[in-house]
Amino acid sequence: MDLIVREVQPDDAAAVVAILNPIIATGLYTVFDTPFTVEAERAYIESLPERGVFLVAVDKSRQQGEEIVGFQSMEPFAAYSRAFDHVGVLGTYVSLHHRRQGVSRVLFEQTFQEARRKGYEKIFTFVRADNPAALAAYLAQGFTTVGTARGTGESSRPLRR
């Protein structure tokens, strides 16, 4: 794969949904349980906060043209207090057909750079405890488990970097 990482654009909404909805449909990798519409995703992209980070990984080696194969989005942890301005919440999604091919590693590298540029010093994420591949990916990037939320979202495990 020939990957580049770039900022998401509103016109990427369909490709983002094409990655996210099959992941939701498996019922295995995310706490999301309702598919997203292209319109809702476009509205989300267009309304990202100034300090939001939303990057897509694009495979440029496709004969049919470029294909978005994964994405990471990060928003401020809390808007109700400036005390958390240095903390972000991250989500990572890679197409079911492109897992274990280095997509998330490339995304992490670029997202961390952009997060530092925007003043983030700490990043949280929530990972289902029954998703060992995601747990391993985050731990390999320097995240640590800070607890297990039992009885919520298939016992999600908050991680911190």
Backbone bond lengths (Angstrom), bond angles and torsions (degrees), N, CA, C in turn:
res aa  C-N    CA-C-N  psi(-1)  N-CA   C-N-CA  omega(-1)  CA-C   N-CA-C  phi
1 M - - - 1.447 - - 1.517 109.84 -
2 D 1.287 115.48 140.49 1.461 122.67 175.51 1.527 106.97 -108.01
3 L 1.341 116.61 93.89 1.464 121.31 -173.12 1.519 112.52 -96.16
4 I 1.321 114.38 138.96 1.455 121.35 165.64 1.517 106.27 -125.09
5 V 1.311 116.06 154.43 1.461 121.23 177.55 1.519 107.03 -119.83
6 R 1.325 115.29 134.57 1.461 120.61 179.85 1.520 109.42 -145.72
7 E 1.332 115.18 168.29 1.464 120.07 176.37 1.516 109.64 -68.70
8 V 1.314 115.29 145.01 1.455 120.82 176.80 1.525 109.77 -66.65
9 Q 1.308 115.84 150.34 1.460 123.61 175.57 1.528 107.69 -122.36
10 P 1.322 117.96 152.74 1.471 119.20 178.40 1.533 113.04 -53.27
11 D 1.318 117.50 -34.45 1.462 120.36 179.28 1.528 113.56 -70.04
12 D 1.338 117.78 -7.05 1.462 122.45 176.25 1.525 112.13 -83.76
13 A 1.317 117.98 -4.20 1.468 121.31 -173.07 1.526 112.32 -55.29
14 A 1.310 118.12 -43.96 1.467 120.73 -178.87 1.527 110.96 -63.16
15 A 1.325 117.38 -41.30 1.467 120.79 179.67 1.528 111.14 -67.55
16 V 1.322 116.91 -38.09 1.472 120.85 178.12 1.522 109.68 -63.92
17 V 1.320 116.94 -46.20 1.463 121.63 178.94 1.529 110.63 -64.00
18 A 1.322 117.23 -35.34 1.470 121.27 178.87 1.527 111.47 -66.03
19 I 1.314 117.59 -24.65 1.466 121.69 174.08 1.517 110.01 -84.66
20 L 1.317 116.60 -47.33 1.467 122.21 -171.97 1.529 112.81 -69.94
21 N 1.319 118.63 -45.56 1.466 120.07 -174.28 1.531 114.37 -63.35
22 P 1.338 120.49 -40.56 1.473 118.78 174.70 1.531 112.52 -63.95
23 I 1.328 117.00 -33.25 1.463 120.16 176.44 1.527 109.30 -65.27
24 I 1.325 116.77 -44.69 1.468 120.76 177.45 1.527 109.94 -60.46
25 A 1.324 117.18 -43.09 1.464 121.90 -176.63 1.527 112.74 -60.72
26 T 1.328 117.85 -28.62 1.474 119.35 179.23 1.520 111.53 -67.35
27 G 1.332 116.78 -28.02 1.468 120.46 -176.41 1.518 112.84 70.27
28 L 1.336 117.30 15.37 1.459 121.16 -172.57 1.520 115.77 -112.91
29 Y 1.312 118.85 -33.14 1.456 120.34 -164.48 1.519 115.75 -111.09
30 T 1.293 118.02 -8.64 1.453 120.65 -175.83 1.522 109.87 -145.32
31 V 1.316 116.04 159.11 1.461 119.54 174.97 1.524 111.17 -84.97
32 F 1.341 117.45 -10.50 1.464 118.91 173.84 1.528 108.05 -60.86
33 D 1.317 116.47 136.87 1.456 119.61 -179.23 1.523 113.19 -128.05
34 T 1.313 116.91 -0.25 1.455 121.97 179.72 1.529 108.61 -124.15
35 P 1.332 116.98 128.75 1.469 119.21 179.11 1.533 111.43 -61.03
36 F 1.318 114.70 152.85 1.458 121.66 178.15 1.519 109.39 -96.78
37 T 1.320 116.35 148.42 1.456 120.93 172.97 1.523 108.51 -92.62
38 V 1.314 115.42 157.20 1.462 119.99 176.77 1.523 109.68 -61.45
39 E 1.325 117.25 -39.23 1.461 121.30 -179.68 1.526 111.27 -63.44
40 A 1.321 117.12 -43.12 1.471 120.68 179.43 1.527 110.71 -65.58
41 E 1.316 116.58 -39.85 1.473 119.97 179.88 1.518 110.67 -67.76
42 R 1.317 116.76 -40.70 1.465 120.66 177.64 1.533 109.44 -61.18
43 A 1.321 117.32 -43.46 1.467 121.21 178.97 1.529 110.37 -62.95
44 Y 1.333 117.17 -39.73 1.462 121.19 177.73 1.532 110.20 -61.85
45 I 1.320 116.36 -47.92 1.467 121.01 -179.53 1.525 110.24 -60.51
46 E 1.311 116.43 -44.07 1.469 120.53 -178.20 1.526 112.74 -68.94
47 S 1.330 117.61 -20.88 1.461 120.21 -177.51 1.527 113.36 -106.25
48 L 1.324 117.42 14.25 1.467 119.39 179.25 1.526 109.93 -55.26
49 P 1.323 116.78 138.89 1.463 118.15 176.37 1.527 110.77 -65.53
50 E 1.307 115.80 158.97 1.463 121.30 -177.56 1.528 111.84 -53.81
51 R 1.326 116.56 -36.98 1.462 120.20 -178.65 1.526 112.47 -91.66
52 G 1.324 116.78 6.27 1.450 119.67 177.14 1.521 111.12 -69.53
53 V 1.307 114.88 153.30 1.468 122.31 176.51 1.524 106.03 -127.63
54 F 1.312 117.12 126.57 1.466 121.07 177.86 1.521 105.80 -143.70
55 L 1.325 115.35 105.81 1.457 121.78 -177.41 1.523 110.25 -116.66
56 V 1.318 116.07 144.76 1.454 121.81 176.36 1.522 109.42 -116.44
57 A 1.334 115.30 144.83 1.465 121.86 173.82 1.520 107.26 -98.67
58 V 1.321 115.27 125.05 1.460 121.94 -175.69 1.521 108.91 -115.16
59 D 1.333 115.09 126.62 1.464 121.05 174.88 1.518 107.50 -88.16
60 K 1.320 116.27 112.72 1.465 121.45 -178.08 1.527 112.51 -91.15
61 S 1.323 117.58 -0.56 1.459 119.85 -175.32 1.523 113.33 -89.66
62 R 1.303 117.86 0.32 1.467 121.70 -178.32 1.531 110.90 -71.51
63 Q 1.317 117.04 135.30 1.462 120.70 178.24 1.521 111.39 -66.58
64 Q 1.331 116.80 -29.49 1.459 120.79 -179.54 1.530 111.99 -83.52
65 G 1.306 117.33 3.44 1.457 121.14 -178.51 1.516 111.01 114.75
66 E 1.304 115.59 -173.23 1.459 121.27 -177.93 1.526 111.04 -71.51
67 E 1.337 115.12 147.93 1.464 120.67 178.41 1.521 109.18 -136.81
68 I 1.319 117.40 128.68 1.465 121.25 173.57 1.521 107.22 -75.50
69 V 1.341 115.91 124.84 1.468 120.73 -175.03 1.523 112.67 -116.17
70 G 1.326 117.62 -5.09 1.456 120.59 178.11 1.510 110.18 -175.08
71 F 1.339 115.19 167.41 1.456 119.64 178.25 1.516 110.73 -157.85
72 Q 1.321 114.79 158.02 1.461 122.71 171.60 1.515 107.68 -131.39
73 S 1.318 114.79 138.32 1.460 119.45 175.02 1.519 108.09 -129.55
74 M 1.325 114.72 143.13 1.454 120.77 -179.66 1.523 108.88 -141.58
75 E 1.307 114.49 136.60 1.456 121.49 177.69 1.522 108.90 -129.29
76 P 1.332 116.13 162.05 1.467 118.65 174.45 1.525 110.47 -56.57
77 F 1.311 116.05 145.08 1.465 122.57 -178.04 1.518 111.86 -62.54
78 A 1.320 117.23 -42.02 1.464 120.84 -176.88 1.523 109.67 -150.29
79 A 1.313 115.26 131.84 1.462 119.89 178.90 1.526 112.01 -93.45
80 Y 1.315 117.10 -7.78 1.467 120.85 -174.31 1.519 113.68 -85.21
81 S 1.336 117.60 -5.80 1.458 120.28 -178.68 1.524 109.52 -154.33
82 R 1.315 116.86 138.16 1.469 121.10 176.62 1.528 111.09 -72.89
83 A 1.330 117.30 -11.91 1.462 121.38 -179.05 1.523 112.23 -61.13
84 F 1.328 116.70 -20.91 1.454 120.76 -178.57 1.525 112.99 -108.50
85 D 1.304 118.19 16.62 1.470 121.08 -177.25 1.530 112.70 -58.44
86 H 1.304 117.86 -24.77 1.462 121.41 -178.04 1.534 112.76 -88.41
87 V 1.341 117.31 2.31 1.461 121.89 -174.25 1.525 110.11 -115.04
88 G 1.329 116.74 132.48 1.458 121.98 176.37 1.518 110.90 -121.82
89 V 1.329 115.55 161.50 1.464 122.51 176.18 1.526 107.45 -118.46
90 L 1.318 116.26 126.34 1.458 123.43 -170.18 1.521 111.99 -113.69
91 G 1.322 116.05 143.34 1.457 122.59 170.82 1.519 109.20 -129.11
92 T 1.315 116.61 141.53 1.460 122.63 -178.26 1.518 109.59 -128.30
93 Y 1.315 115.96 130.40 1.468 120.66 -179.88 1.524 109.06 -138.34
94 V 1.329 115.30 128.49 1.466 121.84 177.71 1.525 107.23 -124.23
95 S 1.317 116.07 136.02 1.459 121.90 178.45 1.521 110.35 -47.40
96 L 1.320 116.00 140.28 1.465 120.45 179.10 1.528 111.64 -56.83
97 H 1.318 117.96 -26.89 1.468 122.29 -178.00 1.527 113.25 -88.24
98 H 1.337 117.10 -3.85 1.464 119.69 -175.71 1.536 112.45 -125.46
99 R 1.298 117.44 18.32 1.461 120.50 178.71 1.515 110.54 -71.71
100 R 1.325 114.37 153.57 1.473 122.02 178.22 1.522 112.93 60.56
101 Q 1.329 115.68 33.77 1.465 120.81 177.89 1.522 111.09 -125.39
102 G 1.334 117.40 15.33 1.455 121.00 176.01 1.518 115.55 87.78
103 V 1.320 117.49 6.28 1.470 120.38 -177.72 1.523 110.92 -63.68
104 S 1.325 117.81 -49.53 1.471 119.42 -176.98 1.529 110.86 -65.35
105 R 1.308 117.56 -36.02 1.471 120.33 179.58 1.528 110.95 -59.47
106 V 1.321 116.54 -43.78 1.463 121.21 178.86 1.527 110.32 -66.56
107 L 1.321 116.30 -40.89 1.465 120.20 177.94 1.524 111.26 -63.12
108 F 1.335 117.13 -46.39 1.469 120.24 179.87 1.526 110.96 -55.59
109 E 1.311 115.77 -46.51 1.469 120.50 -177.95 1.531 110.92 -55.64
110 Q 1.309 116.43 -49.06 1.465 120.34 -177.78 1.532 112.06 -73.18
111 T 1.329 116.53 -38.84 1.465 119.59 179.49 1.519 110.56 -63.85
112 F 1.315 117.73 -42.45 1.469 120.05 178.97 1.527 110.79 -61.52
113 Q 1.319 117.29 -41.19 1.472 120.03 178.06 1.526 110.63 -61.59
114 E 1.322 116.35 -46.95 1.465 120.68 -179.23 1.527 110.96 -66.20
115 A 1.320 116.67 -38.10 1.470 120.63 178.74 1.529 110.47 -62.62
116 R 1.315 117.40 -44.76 1.471 120.19 178.03 1.529 110.30 -61.78
117 R 1.329 116.16 -42.10 1.468 120.57 179.29 1.527 111.56 -60.14
118 K 1.319 116.54 -32.30 1.462 121.38 -179.00 1.522 113.18 -92.32
119 G 1.327 117.21 7.04 1.460 120.90 173.10 1.517 116.82 92.22
120 Y 1.322 117.40 10.01 1.463 119.33 177.70 1.528 109.98 -78.67
121 E 1.314 115.56 141.28 1.460 121.59 177.38 1.528 111.89 -121.90
122 K 1.317 116.69 -17.08 1.460 121.51 -177.69 1.528 107.58 -141.60
123 I 1.336 115.47 140.18 1.458 120.73 -179.26 1.526 108.72 -129.23
124 F 1.319 115.04 131.06 1.455 122.01 174.25 1.519 109.02 -109.58
125 T 1.315 115.66 154.30 1.450 121.73 169.38 1.519 107.21 -148.45
126 F 1.296 116.13 163.67 1.454 121.79 177.36 1.518 107.29 -121.75
127 V 1.339 115.77 124.30 1.456 121.56 -176.61 1.521 108.36 -125.82
128 R 1.321 115.59 133.66 1.459 118.64 176.57 1.526 109.49 -60.52
129 A 1.327 115.90 134.94 1.460 120.53 -179.53 1.519 111.91 -64.63
130 D 1.328 117.30 -21.37 1.461 121.10 178.99 1.528 112.10 -94.81
131 N 1.333 116.45 22.84 1.462 122.09 177.03 1.534 108.20 -121.11
132 P 1.330 117.07 74.94 1.461 119.91 -174.52 1.525 114.39 -61.51
133 A 1.326 118.24 -31.62 1.467 119.93 179.83 1.524 110.34 -65.38
134 A 1.320 117.39 -43.14 1.468 120.53 178.73 1.524 110.54 -67.40
135 L 1.317 116.56 -42.29 1.470 119.43 177.61 1.526 109.98 -57.94
136 A 1.323 117.00 -46.10 1.468 120.84 -179.45 1.523 110.79 -63.38
137 A 1.337 117.34 -40.30 1.470 120.22 -179.54 1.530 110.65 -62.32
138 Y 1.318 117.34 -45.40 1.461 120.04 179.88 1.527 111.56 -68.31
139 L 1.326 117.54 -42.53 1.462 119.93 179.11 1.527 110.52 -61.80
140 A 1.329 117.74 -37.31 1.464 121.74 178.44 1.523 111.63 -65.32
141 Q 1.324 117.68 -21.09 1.465 122.25 178.96 1.520 112.38 -93.79
142 G 1.332 117.26 8.40 1.457 120.43 176.01 1.516 115.21 96.75
143 F 1.322 117.83 4.38 1.459 120.12 176.01 1.519 109.11 -73.79
144 T 1.321 116.33 155.10 1.454 121.95 174.30 1.521 108.49 -127.25
145 T 1.319 115.89 148.88 1.463 120.21 177.58 1.520 108.56 -76.20
146 V 1.329 115.82 128.89 1.470 119.60 179.28 1.516 111.96 -108.75
147 G 1.313 117.38 -0.43 1.461 119.94 177.31 1.508 111.32 159.72
148 T 1.313 114.18 170.86 1.456 121.24 176.07 1.515 108.16 -124.06
149 A 1.313 116.46 123.48 1.466 122.30 179.91 1.523 107.42 -89.43
150 R 1.302 116.30 95.43 1.465 120.88 -176.36 1.525 110.62 -76.52
151 G 1.336 114.06 141.25 1.452 120.05 177.12 1.520 113.81 77.23
152 T 1.328 117.16 13.94 1.464 120.80 177.97 1.516 108.33 -133.71
153 G 1.318 116.28 129.81 1.458 120.93 172.61 1.515 113.96 47.95
154 E 1.325 117.02 50.73 1.458 120.76 -178.42 1.523 110.94 56.80
155 S 1.333 116.35 43.29 1.466 122.62 177.70 1.518 112.21 53.91
156 S 1.320 115.82 61.91 1.457 119.71 179.62 1.519 110.84 -63.97
157 R 1.318 115.86 150.05 1.455 122.20 -178.87 1.518 108.96 -115.61
158 P 1.332 116.87 108.86 1.464 118.35 176.13 1.526 110.08 -66.82
159 L 1.309 115.93 135.48 1.463 121.93 177.46 1.510 108.29 -121.65
160 R 1.326 116.49 152.78 1.455 121.78 -179.64 1.501 108.81 -133.38
161 R 1.319 115.64 144.60 1.473 120.76 173.54 1.494 108.12 -120.91
